[in-house]
């Protein structure tokens, strides 16, 4: 009976060791995590900056000092950037 218990224990330990080794091999490396975070940043920042430039250009076409389009398009850029990040993260899961 004792040999049977030792055999089961050895099998359980080997299974756990194999699962730990597999997890170590599949763990994302620092460069992969950096690239992932950089992608998220670009997906968020590009629509915001594009909205700011486009809004500033449209505001410059009208007489007087106005920031109506600049602010509106920055807010729209934030919303689009957040949607981009959400869809990208959801797709990667």
C-alpha positions as CSV (number, residue, x, y, z in Angstrom):
1,X,0.0,0.0,0.0
2,X,2.9,2.3,0.7
3,X,4.4,1.8,-2.7
4,X,1.1,2.6,-4.4
5,X,0.9,5.9,-2.5
6,X,4.5,6.8,-3.3
7,X,3.8,6.1,-7.0
8,X,0.8,8.4,-7.0
9,X,2.8,11.1,-5.3
10,X,5.6,10.8,-7.8
11,X,3.2,11.0,-10.7
12,X,1.5,14.1,-9.2
13,X,4.9,15.8,-8.7
14,X,6.0,15.0,-12.3
15,X,2.7,16.4,-13.6
16,X,3.2,19.6,-11.6
17,X,6.9,19.9,-12.7
18,X,5.8,19.4,-16.4
19,X,3.2,22.1,-16.0
20,X,5.7,24.5,-14.5
21,X,8.2,23.9,-17.3
22,X,5.5,24.4,-19.9
23,X,4.4,27.7,-18.2
24,X,8.0,28.9,-18.1
25,X,8.4,28.2,-21.9
26,X,5.1,30.0,-22.8
27,X,5.7,33.0,-20.5
28,X,5.8,36.2,-22.5
29,X,9.2,37.8,-22.6
30,X,10.0,41.4,-21.7
31,X,10.4,42.4,-25.4
32,X,7.0,40.9,-26.2
33,X,5.3,42.7,-23.4
34,X,7.0,46.0,-24.4
35,X,5.8,45.6,-28.0
36,X,2.3,44.8,-26.7
37,X,2.2,47.9,-24.5
38,X,3.6,50.0,-27.3
39,X,0.9,48.8,-29.7
40,X,-1.7,49.7,-27.1
41,X,-0.2,53.2,-26.7
42,X,-0.2,53.8,-30.4
43,X,-3.7,52.6,-30.8
44,X,-4.9,55.1,-28.2
45,X,-2.7,58.1,-29.0
46,X,-2.9,58.2,-32.8
47,X,-6.7,59.0,-32.9
48,X,-6.3,61.7,-30.2
49,X,-3.4,63.4,-31.9
50,X,-5.1,63.2,-35.3
51,X,-8.3,64.7,-33.8
52,X,-6.3,67.5,-32.3
53,X,-4.5,68.4,-35.6
54,X,-7.7,68.1,-37.7
55,X,-9.7,70.1,-35.2
56,X,-7.0,72.8,-35.1
57,X,-6.9,73.0,-38.9
58,X,-10.7,73.3,-39.1
59,X,-10.8,76.0,-36.4
60,X,-8.1,78.0,-38.3
61,X,-10.4,78.1,-41.3
62,X,-13.0,80.2,-39.5
63,X,-12.6,83.8,-38.4
64,X,-12.0,84.6,-34.8
65,X,-10.5,82.5,-32.0
66,X,-12.4,79.2,-31.5
67,X,-11.4,75.8,-30.1
68,X,-14.8,74.2,-30.7
69,X,-13.6,71.7,-33.3
70,X,-10.3,71.0,-31.6
71,X,-11.9,70.0,-28.3
72,X,-14.7,68.1,-30.0
73,X,-12.3,66.1,-32.2
74,X,-9.9,65.4,-29.2
75,X,-12.9,64.0,-27.3
76,X,-13.9,61.9,-30.3
77,X,-10.2,60.7,-30.6
78,X,-10.2,59.6,-27.0
79,X,-13.4,57.6,-27.5
80,X,-12.0,56.0,-30.7
81,X,-8.7,55.3,-29.1
82,X,-10.4,53.6,-26.1
83,X,-12.5,51.5,-28.5
84,X,-9.4,50.5,-30.5
85,X,-7.6,49.4,-27.3
86,X,-10.7,47.5,-26.1
87,X,-11.1,45.7,-29.4
88,X,-7.3,44.9,-29.6
89,X,-7.2,43.5,-26.1
90,X,-10.4,41.5,-26.6
91,X,-9.0,40.0,-29.8
92,X,-5.7,39.0,-28.2
93,X,-7.4,37.0,-25.3
